[in-house]
Amino acid sequence: METITHNQLQVHREEGTMTKQTGNTGLEVMGGRELGVVGKKQTQPSERLVVRTKHHQLTKEVQLTKIETKATKTKQSNQPCVIGDSSRGWSKSTLEGQGPSPGQKFNNPCGLTFHNDQLLVCDKGNNVVQILNQDYTCEKVLGSFSDQLAKPFEPQSVAVSQDNHYYMLDDSNLQIIVCDKTNKVIRIITLPSDTNPWCIALLRGFVLVTDVKGHRLLKYTRYGKFVAEVGSQGDGPTQFSCPYGVVVNSEDVIMVSDCWNNCIKCFDVEFNYLN
C-alpha cells in the first residue's frame, strides 16, 4: 500500500472538463467522460488517473479498465408501481405480472389508495378491487357481486370512508358501488348517462366525482343525492379541460388535476375556487 502524507493533492483526469474544489483540503478534482450512445450496450471509455502532490514529483498512475453495461429494458406489462411509506412499513417495490386471477396478478390496474396500512388496487380487467397487505400478499378481493350487475364490474377508482365502507367507481355501469369488506352491497349511486366518470374522493360524508366528458366535478351525499357541481369546458378559474384526478387533503381542500390546462386547481368544501 502506498501512502501519501501531504494534505494538498491535485487529481487530474485527462479527459476532464469539470473542476471541483473540495473543502479546505486543497484537493482539486477534474473529471468528465463522453456520454455513451443508448443501445444494447454502453461502454465507459478508458481513462488515466494521475495523482500528484503540488510541491513534489511523486506521481501515481492508474489505468482504468473498460466497463460494459447492458441497457435495461423495462418490461412492458400491466403493473402498478408502488412507492410505499416507510414510516408505515411499506417498502419501495414494483408489483407486476398480468393474469386472469387476482393475487398480485393484474389486468389493467387503475386507481390506488391506502387504507389502514393496506393498499387497494382497482384491478379493472379482473373485475375486482384487490386489498394487499404490507408484504404485498392479497388478503381480500371485492367484486364477487358482478353477477348482480347489468355489465361486468370494472372498478376505476376507490375510496374508503371512516366507517370502513368501500366506495368503488364502476366504469362500465356508470355507478358507484358501496360495500363492506364482506362484499355486501350497501347502496349504489347511479351517475348520469352522459358522464365519463374517472376518479372519486370522499369529503365530510360527501362523494366527489370527476367527469372528464362534462369537464366538471360532481358532488353527492353518501346516500347518492346530487348536491352540486362545478366546472365547464374552458381555462377559467372554475373551468376544466378534462379533469381526471381528485383528492382531498387534511385541511379539506379539494384538489383537481386539470389535464389539458396543465394545472392543479383547488376548491373549498363549497366549491369556491382557491387562489
Beta strands, then each sheet from edge to edge (+ up, - down):
strand 1: 9-13
strand 2: 18-22
strand 3: 27-31
strand 4: 41-44
strand 5: 48-53
strand 6: 59-63
strand 7: 67-70
strand 8: 81-82
strand 9: 93-94
strand 10: 109-115
strand 11: 118-123
strand 12: 128-132
strand 13: 138-142
strand 14: 155-160
strand 15: 166-170
strand 16: 175-179
strand 17: 185-190
strand 18: 197-203
strand 19: 206-211
strand 20: 216-221
strand 21: 226-230
strand 22: 243-248
strand 23: 254-258
strand 24: 263-267
strand 25: 273-274
sheet 1: 2+ 3- 1- 5+ 6-
sheet 2: 4+ 7-
sheet 3: 8+ 9-
sheet 4: 10+ 11- 12+ 13-
sheet 5: 14+ 15- 16+ 17-
sheet 6: 18+ 19- 20+ 21-
sheet 7: 22+ 23- 24+ 25-
end
